[in-house]
Amino acid sequence: MANPWEGEVELTIDGKARRMRLTLRALAELERSLDVDDVDALLAILDGNRLGARELVALAVAGLRGGGWAVDAGMLLDADIAGGPAALIAAVARMVETGFRLPDGAAR
């Protein structure tokens, strides 16, 4: 079960509940996979509110890895996601929102 106090979000993939979480490793992977130099550049992409499928998959894969699943983009693209793409988009949005929130609830 996902722990929102730890920034975790749950998504059901191939019938199994999976946790998604932005960790330092996940952020480093995102920087590399999206070819950005730092977290500020990554935040600029996220703040633009115009994510493409490539960014969405990169965010989901990084978050799923942060949650403990050794997944890659190909595995995710071939998986059955409960709720389809809309559920994936919602889960990624929640993960980003909770991952960049200060403990008192204020956004970073």
N, CA, C and O atoms as a GROMACS GRO file, in nm:
protein
  432
    1MET      N    1   0.083  -0.118   0.000
    1MET     CA    2   0.000   0.000   0.000
    1MET      C    3   0.088   0.125   0.000
    1MET      O    4   0.186   0.132   0.074
    2ALA      N    5   0.053   0.221  -0.082
    2ALA     CA    6   0.132   0.344  -0.094
    2ALA      C    7   0.116   0.431   0.031
    2ALA      O    8   0.009   0.438   0.091
    3ASN      N    9   0.226   0.496   0.068
    3ASN     CA   10   0.227   0.586   0.183
    3ASN      C   11   0.239   0.730   0.132
    3ASN      O   12   0.348   0.771   0.094
    4PRO      N   13   0.130   0.806   0.130
    4PRO     CA   14   0.137   0.943   0.078
    4PRO      C   15   0.230   1.034   0.158
    4PRO      O   16   0.279   1.133   0.104
    5TRP      N   17   0.255   1.002   0.285
    5TRP     CA   18   0.346   1.084   0.366
    5TRP      C   19   0.491   1.067   0.320
    5TRP      O   20   0.576   1.150   0.351
    6GLU      N   21   0.517   0.960   0.246
    6GLU     CA   22   0.649   0.936   0.188
    6GLU      C   23   0.652   0.975   0.041
    6GLU      O   24   0.751   0.949  -0.029
    7GLY      N   25   0.545   1.037  -0.007
    7GLY     CA   26   0.538   1.078  -0.147
    7GLY      C   27   0.504   0.965  -0.241
    7GLY      O   28   0.526   0.976  -0.362
    8GLU      N   29   0.448   0.856  -0.188
    8GLU     CA   30   0.416   0.741  -0.270
    8GLU      C   31   0.274   0.751  -0.327
    8GLU      O   32   0.182   0.803  -0.264
    9VAL      N   33   0.260   0.698  -0.447
    9VAL     CA   34   0.132   0.690  -0.517
    9VAL      C   35   0.120   0.546  -0.566
    9VAL      O   36   0.219   0.483  -0.599
   10GLU      N   37  -0.001   0.496  -0.570
   10GLU     CA   38  -0.023   0.357  -0.613
   10GLU      C   39  -0.088   0.354  -0.750
   10GLU      O   40  -0.175   0.435  -0.782
   11LEU      N   41  -0.044   0.258  -0.831
   11LEU     CA   42  -0.099   0.235  -0.964
   11LEU      C   43  -0.101   0.085  -0.986
   11LEU      O   44  -0.004   0.016  -0.955
   12THR      N   45  -0.211   0.033  -1.039
   12THR     CA   46  -0.221  -0.111  -1.064
   12THR      C   47  -0.176  -0.140  -1.206
   12THR      O   48  -0.231  -0.088  -1.304
   13ILE      N   49  -0.074  -0.225  -1.215
   13ILE     CA   50  -0.015  -0.262  -1.344
   13ILE      C   51  -0.011  -0.413  -1.352
   13ILE      O   52   0.042  -0.480  -1.263
   14ASP      N   53  -0.067  -0.467  -1.461
   14ASP     CA   54  -0.075  -0.612  -1.480
   14ASP      C   55  -0.135  -0.680  -1.357
   14ASP      O   56  -0.090  -0.787  -1.316
   15GLY      N   57  -0.236  -0.617  -1.299
   15GLY     CA   58  -0.308  -0.675  -1.187
   15GLY      C   59  -0.240  -0.664  -1.052
   15GLY      O   60  -0.290  -0.715  -0.952
   16LYS      N   61  -0.125  -0.597  -1.047
   16LYS     CA   62  -0.051  -0.585  -0.922
   16LYS      C   63  -0.037  -0.438  -0.884
   16LYS      O   64  -0.002  -0.354  -0.966
   17ALA      N   65  -0.064  -0.407  -0.757
   17ALA     CA   66  -0.048  -0.271  -0.708
   17ALA      C   67   0.100  -0.238  -0.703
   17ALA      O   68   0.179  -0.311  -0.642
   18ARG      N   69   0.136  -0.129  -0.767
   18ARG     CA   70   0.276  -0.083  -0.770
   18ARG      C   71   0.285   0.055  -0.707
   18ARG      O   72   0.195   0.138  -0.725
   19ARG      N   73   0.393   0.079  -0.634
   19ARG     CA   74   0.416   0.211  -0.576
   19ARG      C   75   0.503   0.294  -0.669
   19ARG      O   76   0.593   0.243  -0.735
   20MET      N   77   0.472   0.423  -0.673
   20MET     CA   78   0.552   0.520  -0.748
   20MET      C   79   0.600   0.625  -0.649
   20MET      O   80   0.524   0.671  -0.564
   21ARG      N   81   0.728   0.664  -0.661
   21ARG     CA   82   0.783   0.762  -0.569
   21ARG      C   83   0.903   0.830  -0.633
   21ARG      O   84   0.988   0.765  -0.695
   22LEU      N   85   0.910   0.962  -0.618
   22LEU     CA   86   1.026   1.036  -0.667
   22LEU      C   87   1.135   1.033  -0.561
   22LEU      O   88   1.122   1.096  -0.455
   23THR      N   89   1.241   0.961  -0.590
   23THR     CA   90   1.358   0.955  -0.503
   23THR      C   91   1.470   1.033  -0.569
   23THR      O   92   1.456   1.078  -0.683
   24LEU      N   93   1.581   1.050  -0.500
   24LEU     CA   94   1.696   1.116  -0.563
   24LEU      C   95   1.742   1.040  -0.686
   24LEU      O   96   1.777   1.100  -0.788
   25ARG      N   97   1.743   0.908  -0.676
   25ARG     CA   98   1.781   0.826  -0.792
   25ARG      C   99   1.683   0.848  -0.907
   25ARG      O  100   1.724   0.860  -1.023
   26ALA      N  101   1.554   0.854  -0.875
   26ALA     CA  102   1.452   0.876  -0.978
   26ALA      C  103   1.473   1.012  -1.045
   26ALA      O  104   1.461   1.023  -1.167
   27LEU      N  105   1.503   1.114  -0.966
   27LEU     CA  106   1.527   1.246  -1.023
   27LEU      C  107   1.651   1.246  -1.112
   27LEU      O  108   1.650   1.308  -1.219
   28ALA      N  109   1.755   1.178  -1.070
   28ALA     CA  110   1.876   1.168  -1.153
   28ALA      C  111   1.846   1.096  -1.284
   28ALA      O  112   1.894   1.136  -1.390
   29GLU      N  113   1.767   0.989  -1.277
   29GLU     CA  114   1.729   0.917  -1.399
   29GLU      C  115   1.646   1.006  -1.491
   29GLU      O  116   1.663   1.004  -1.613
   30LEU      N  117   1.557   1.085  -1.432
   30LEU     CA  118   1.475   1.176  -1.513
   30LEU      C  119   1.561   1.280  -1.584
   30LEU      O  120   1.541   1.307  -1.702
   31GLU      N  121   1.656   1.337  -1.512
   31GLU     CA  122   1.746   1.434  -1.575
   31GLU      C  123   1.815   1.372  -1.696
   31GLU      O  124   1.822   1.432  -1.803
   32ARG      N  125   1.865   1.249  -1.677
   32ARG     CA  126   1.936   1.181  -1.786
   32ARG      C  127   1.842   1.146  -1.900
   32ARG      O  128   1.873   1.173  -2.017
   33SER      N  129   1.727   1.087  -1.869
   33SER     CA  130   1.638   1.042  -1.976
   33SER      C  131   1.572   1.157  -2.051
   33SER      O  132   1.539   1.144  -2.169
   34LEU      N  133   1.552   1.271  -1.984
   34LEU     CA  134   1.491   1.386  -2.050
   34LEU      C  135   1.595   1.486  -2.098
   34LEU      O  136   1.561   1.592  -2.150
   35ASP      N  137   1.723   1.450  -2.081
   35ASP     CA  138   1.836   1.530  -2.129
   35ASP      C  139   1.830   1.674  -2.077
   35ASP      O  140   1.839   1.770  -2.154
   36VAL      N  141   1.816   1.686  -1.945
   36VAL     CA  142   1.822   1.818  -1.881
   36VAL      C  143   1.940   1.819  -1.785
   36VAL      O  144   1.985   1.713  -1.740
   37ASP      N  145   1.989   1.937  -1.753
   37ASP     CA  146   2.111   1.949  -1.675
   37ASP      C  147   2.092   1.947  -1.524
   37ASP      O  148   2.184   1.913  -1.451
   38ASP      N  149   1.973   1.983  -1.478
   38ASP     CA  150   1.953   1.992  -1.334
   38ASP      C  151   1.804   1.988  -1.299
   38ASP      O  152   1.718   1.984  -1.387
   39VAL      N  153   1.777   1.988  -1.169
   39VAL     CA  154   1.639   1.978  -1.124
   39VAL      C  155   1.558   2.101  -1.165
   39VAL      O  156   1.439   2.090  -1.192
   40ASP      N  157   1.622   2.218  -1.171
   40ASP     CA  158   1.550   2.339  -1.215
   40ASP      C  159   1.498   2.322  -1.358
   40ASP      O  160   1.386   2.361  -1.388
   41ALA      N  161   1.580   2.265  -1.444
   41ALA     CA  162   1.537   2.242  -1.583
   41ALA      C  163   1.426   2.137  -1.587
   41ALA      O  164   1.332   2.148  -1.667
   42LEU      N  165   1.436   2.037  -1.501
   42LEU     CA  166   1.330   1.937  -1.492
   42LEU      C  167   1.200   2.000  -1.445
   42LEU      O  168   1.094   1.972  -1.500
   43LEU      N  169   1.208   2.086  -1.343
   43LEU     CA  170   1.089   2.155  -1.294
   43LEU      C  171   1.028   2.245  -1.400
   43LEU      O  172   0.906   2.260  -1.406
   44ALA      N  173   1.112   2.304  -1.485
   44ALA     CA  174   1.060   2.389  -1.593
   44ALA      C  175   0.974   2.306  -1.689
   44ALA      O  176   0.872   2.354  -1.738
   45ILE      N  177   1.015   2.183  -1.714
   45ILE     CA  178   0.935   2.094  -1.800
   45ILE      C  179   0.803   2.062  -1.730
   45ILE      O  180   0.696   2.067  -1.792
   46LEU      N  181   0.810   2.030  -1.603
   46LEU     CA  182   0.689   1.993  -1.528
   46LEU      C  183   0.596   2.111  -1.512
   46LEU      O  184   0.474   2.096  -1.518
   47ASP      N  185   0.651   2.230  -1.490
   47ASP     CA  186   0.569   2.349  -1.472
   47ASP      C  187   0.503   2.394  -1.601
   47ASP      O  188   0.406   2.470  -1.598
   48GLY      N  189   0.556   2.348  -1.715
   48GLY     CA  190   0.499   2.388  -1.842
   48GLY      C  191   0.363   2.328  -1.870
   48GLY      O  192   0.292   2.372  -1.959
   49ASN      N  193   0.326   2.225  -1.792
   49ASN     CA  194   0.196   2.159  -1.807
   49ASN      C  195   0.169   2.106  -1.947
   49ASN      O  196   0.053   2.093  -1.988
   50ARG      N  197   0.275   2.077  -2.020
   50ARG     CA  198   0.259   2.022  -2.155
   50ARG      C  199   0.353   1.905  -2.172
   50ARG      O  200   0.452   1.913  -2.245
   51LEU      N  201   0.322   1.797  -2.105
   51LEU     CA  202   0.406   1.678  -2.113
   51LEU      C  203   0.365   1.593  -2.232
   51LEU      O  204   0.246   1.573  -2.257
   52GLY      N  205   0.463   1.545  -2.304
   52GLY     CA  206   0.437   1.451  -2.411
   52GLY      C  207   0.444   1.309  -2.358
   52GLY      O  208   0.474   1.287  -2.240
   53ALA      N  209   0.417   1.213  -2.444
   53ALA     CA  210   0.420   1.073  -2.404
   53ALA      C  211   0.559   1.033  -2.354
   53ALA      O  212   0.571   0.955  -2.260
   54ARG      N  213   0.663   1.085  -2.417
   54ARG     CA  214   0.801   1.052  -2.376
   54ARG      C  215   0.826   1.095  -2.232
   54ARG      O  216   0.882   1.019  -2.154
   55GLU      N  217   0.785   1.217  -2.198
   55GLU     CA  218   0.805   1.267  -2.062
   55GLU      C  219   0.719   1.189  -1.962
   55GLU      O  220   0.764   1.158  -1.852
   56LEU      N  221   0.597   1.159  -2.002
   56LEU     CA  222   0.507   1.083  -1.915
   56LEU      C  223   0.564   0.946  -1.884
   56LEU      O  224   0.565   0.904  -1.768
   57VAL      N  225   0.612   0.876  -1.984
   57VAL     CA  226   0.670   0.743  -1.963
   57VAL      C  227   0.796   0.754  -1.878
   57VAL      O  228   0.816   0.673  -1.788
   58ALA      N  229   0.881   0.853  -1.905
   58ALA     CA  230   1.003   0.871  -1.825
   58ALA      C  231   0.970   0.896  -1.678
   58ALA      O  232   1.034   0.840  -1.590
   59LEU      N  233   0.870   0.980  -1.653
   59LEU     CA  234   0.828   1.008  -1.515
   59LEU      C  235   0.774   0.882  -1.449
   59LEU      O  236   0.808   0.852  -1.334
   60ALA      N  237   0.690   0.808  -1.520
   60ALA     CA  238   0.631   0.687  -1.464
   60ALA      C  239   0.739   0.583  -1.434
   60ALA      O  240   0.738   0.523  -1.326
   61VAL      N  241   0.829   0.560  -1.527
   61VAL     CA  242   0.935   0.461  -1.507
   61VAL      C  243   1.023   0.501  -1.388
   61VAL      O  244   1.054   0.418  -1.303
   62ALA      N  245   1.064   0.627  -1.383
   62ALA     CA  246   1.147   0.672  -1.271
   62ALA      C  247   1.074   0.656  -1.138
   62ALA      O  248   1.133   0.613  -1.039
   63GLY      N  249   0.946   0.692  -1.136
   63GLY     CA  250   0.868   0.679  -1.013
   63GLY      C  251   0.847   0.534  -0.972
   63GLY      O  252   0.854   0.502  -0.853
   64LEU      N  253   0.822   0.447  -1.069
   64LEU     CA  254   0.805   0.306  -1.038
   64LEU      C  255   0.936   0.245  -0.986
   64LEU      O  256   0.934   0.162  -0.895
   65ARG      N  257   1.047   0.286  -1.044
   65ARG     CA  258   1.176   0.240  -0.993
   65ARG      C  259   1.199   0.293  -0.852
   65ARG      O  260   1.248   0.222  -0.764
   66GLY      N  261   1.162   0.420  -0.831
   66GLY     CA  262   1.172   0.477  -0.697
   66GLY      C  263   1.086   0.403  -0.597
   66GLY      O  264   1.116   0.401  -0.477
   67GLY      N  265   0.978   0.343  -0.645
   67GLY     CA  266   0.890   0.263  -0.560
   67GLY      C  267   0.936   0.120  -0.542
   67GLY      O  268   0.872   0.043  -0.470
   68GLY      N  269   1.045   0.083  -0.608
   68GLY     CA  270   1.103  -0.049  -0.586
   68GLY      C  271   1.085  -0.150  -0.697
   68GLY      O  272   1.123  -0.266  -0.680
   69TRP      N  273   1.029  -0.112  -0.812
   69TRP     CA  274   1.010  -0.207  -0.921
   69TRP      C  275   1.114  -0.180  -1.030
   69TRP      O  276   1.124  -0.067  -1.079
   70ALA      N  277   1.190  -0.280  -1.068
   70ALA     CA  278   1.293  -0.267  -1.171
   70ALA      C  279   1.228  -0.276  -1.309
   70ALA      O  280   1.239  -0.377  -1.378
   71VAL      N  281   1.161  -0.168  -1.348
   71VAL     CA  282   1.087  -0.163  -1.474
   71VAL      C  283   1.166  -0.079  -1.574
   71VAL      O  284   1.247   0.005  -1.536
   72ASP      N  285   1.140  -0.102  -1.702
   72ASP     CA  286   1.194  -0.013  -1.805
   72ASP      C  287   1.078   0.034  -1.892
   72ASP      O  288   0.965  -0.014  -1.878
   73ALA      N  289   1.107   0.126  -1.980
   73ALA     CA  290   1.001   0.186  -2.062
   73ALA      C  291   0.927   0.082  -2.145
   73ALA      O  292   0.805   0.087  -2.157
   74GLY      N  293   1.000  -0.013  -2.203
   74GLY     CA  294   0.936  -0.116  -2.284
   74GLY      C  295   0.838  -0.200  -2.204
   74GLY      O  296   0.729  -0.232  -2.252
   75MET      N  297   0.877  -0.236  -2.082
   75MET     CA  298   0.787  -0.313  -1.996
   75MET      C  299   0.660  -0.234  -1.966
   75MET      O  300   0.549  -0.289  -1.971
   76LEU      N  301   0.677  -0.106  -1.936
   76LEU     CA  302   0.560  -0.024  -1.903
   76LEU      C  303   0.469  -0.008  -2.024
   76LEU      O  304   0.347  -0.017  -2.012
   77LEU      N  305   0.528   0.015  -2.140
   77LEU     CA  306   0.448   0.034  -2.261
   77LEU      C  307   0.369  -0.091  -2.298
   77LEU      O  308   0.262  -0.081  -2.359
   78ASP      N  309   0.420  -0.208  -2.263
   78ASP     CA  310   0.352  -0.334  -2.293
   78ASP      C  311   0.258  -0.379  -2.183
   78ASP      O  312   0.186  -0.478  -2.200
   79ALA      N  313   0.256  -0.310  -2.071
   79ALA     CA  314   0.179  -0.352  -1.954
   79ALA      C  315   0.032  -0.313  -1.967
   79ALA      O  316  -0.005  -0.223  -2.042
   80ASP      N  317  -0.050  -0.384  -1.889
   80ASP     CA  318  -0.192  -0.351  -1.876
   80ASP      C  319  -0.207  -0.262  -1.753
   80ASP      O  320  -0.191  -0.308  -1.640
   81ILE      N  321  -0.237  -0.136  -1.775
   81ILE     CA  322  -0.251  -0.040  -1.666
   81ILE      C  323  -0.400  -0.025  -1.636
   81ILE      O  324  -0.479   0.016  -1.722
   82ALA      N  325  -0.436  -0.059  -1.513
   82ALA     CA  326  -0.577  -0.046  -1.473
   82ALA      C  327  -0.619   0.099  -1.486
   82ALA      O  328  -0.557   0.188  -1.428
   83GLY      N  329  -0.725   0.123  -1.561
   83GLY     CA  330  -0.772   0.259  -1.584
   83GLY      C  331  -0.711   0.323  -1.707
   83GLY      O  332  -0.749   0.434  -1.745
   84GLY      N  333  -0.617   0.253  -1.770
   84GLY     CA  334  -0.558   0.301  -1.895
   84GLY      C  335  -0.471   0.424  -1.880
   84GLY      O  336  -0.426   0.457  -1.770
   85PRO      N  337  -0.447   0.492  -1.992
   85PRO     CA  338  -0.360   0.609  -1.991
   85PRO      C  339  -0.406   0.719  -1.894
   85PRO      O  340  -0.323   0.788  -1.835
   86ALA      N  341  -0.536   0.734  -1.879
   86ALA     CA  342  -0.585   0.838  -1.787
   86ALA      C  343  -0.541   0.810  -1.644
   86ALA      O  344  -0.506   0.903  -1.571
   87ALA      N  345  -0.543   0.684  -1.602
   87ALA     CA  346  -0.498   0.648  -1.467
   87ALA      C  347  -0.349   0.671  -1.451
   87ALA      O  348  -0.303   0.716  -1.346
   88LEU      N  349  -0.272   0.641  -1.555
   88LEU     CA  350  -0.128   0.665  -1.551
   88LEU      C  351  -0.099   0.814  -1.538
   88LEU      O  352  -0.016   0.855  -1.457
   89ILE      N  353  -0.168   0.894  -1.618
   89ILE     CA  354  -0.148   1.040  -1.612
   89ILE      C  355  -0.183   1.093  -1.473
   89ILE      O  356  -0.109   1.175  -1.418
   90ALA      N  357  -0.294   1.048  -1.418
   90ALA     CA  358  -0.336   1.093  -1.284
   90ALA      C  359  -0.235   1.052  -1.178
   90ALA      O  360  -0.203   1.130  -1.089
   91ALA      N  361  -0.184   0.929  -1.187
   91ALA     CA  362  -0.087   0.882  -1.089
   91ALA      C  363   0.044   0.959  -1.097
   91ALA      O  364   0.102   0.995  -0.995
   92VAL      N  365   0.089   0.986  -1.218
   92VAL     CA  366   0.213   1.064  -1.235
   92VAL      C  367   0.193   1.205  -1.181
   92VAL      O  368   0.281   1.259  -1.115
   93ALA      N  369   0.078   1.265  -1.209
   93ALA     CA  370   0.051   1.400  -1.159
   93ALA      C  371   0.052   1.403  -1.006
   93ALA      O  372   0.109   1.494  -0.946
   94ARG      N  373  -0.012   1.304  -0.943
   94ARG     CA  374  -0.012   1.296  -0.796
   94ARG      C  375   0.129   1.275  -0.742
   94ARG      O  376   0.167   1.334  -0.641
   95MET      N  377   0.207   1.190  -0.810
   95MET     CA  378   0.344   1.164  -0.767
   95MET      C  379   0.428   1.290  -0.772
   95MET      O  380   0.502   1.320  -0.678
   96VAL      N  381   0.415   1.365  -0.880
   96VAL     CA  382   0.492   1.489  -0.893
   96VAL      C  383   0.447   1.590  -0.787
   96VAL      O  384   0.530   1.656  -0.724
   97GLU      N  385   0.317   1.599  -0.767
   97GLU     CA  386   0.264   1.693  -0.667
   97GLU      C  387   0.314   1.658  -0.527
   97GLU      O  388   0.359   1.746  -0.454
   98THR      N  389   0.305   1.531  -0.491
   98THR     CA  390   0.348   1.492  -0.356
   98THR      C  391   0.500   1.491  -0.344
   98THR      O  392   0.552   1.517  -0.236
   99GLY      N  393   0.570   1.462  -0.451
   99GLY     CA  394   0.715   1.456  -0.447
   99GLY      C  395   0.783   1.591  -0.432
   99GLY      O  396   0.896   1.599  -0.386
  100PHE      N  397   0.714   1.697  -0.471
  100PHE     CA  398   0.772   1.831  -0.462
  100PHE      C  399   0.700   1.918  -0.361
  100PHE      O  400   0.697   2.040  -0.375
  101ARG      N  401   0.642   1.856  -0.260
  101ARG     CA  402   0.572   1.930  -0.155
  101ARG      C  403   0.654   1.928  -0.028
  101ARG      O  404   0.709   1.825   0.010
  102LEU      N  405   0.663   2.042   0.037
  102LEU     CA  406   0.731   2.052   0.166
  102LEU      C  407   0.646   1.984   0.273
  102LEU      O  408   0.525   1.973   0.256
  103PRO      N  409   0.706   1.941   0.382
  103PRO     CA  410   0.629   1.872   0.487
  103PRO      C  411   0.509   1.948   0.537
  103PRO      O  412   0.409   1.886   0.575
  104ASP      N  413   0.513   2.082   0.540
  104ASP     CA  414   0.399   2.159   0.590
  104ASP      C  415   0.289   2.174   0.486
  104ASP      O  416   0.187   2.237   0.513
  105GLY      N  417   0.308   2.117   0.367
  105GLY     CA  418   0.205   2.123   0.263
  105GLY      C  419   0.230   2.228   0.158
  105GLY      O  420   0.162   2.230   0.056
  106ALA      N  421   0.327   2.316   0.180
  106ALA     CA  422   0.357   2.421   0.082
  106ALA      C  423   0.433   2.361  -0.035
  106ALA      O  424   0.516   2.271  -0.017
  107ALA      N  425   0.405   2.409  -0.153
  107ALA     CA  426   0.476   2.361  -0.272
  107ALA      C  427   0.618   2.412  -0.270
  107ALA      O  428   0.647   2.519  -0.217
  108ARG      N  429   0.708   2.333  -0.329
  108ARG     CA  430   0.849   2.373  -0.337
  108ARG      C  431   0.870   2.469  -0.448
  108ARG      O  432   0.982   2.515  -0.471
   0.00000   0.00000   0.00000
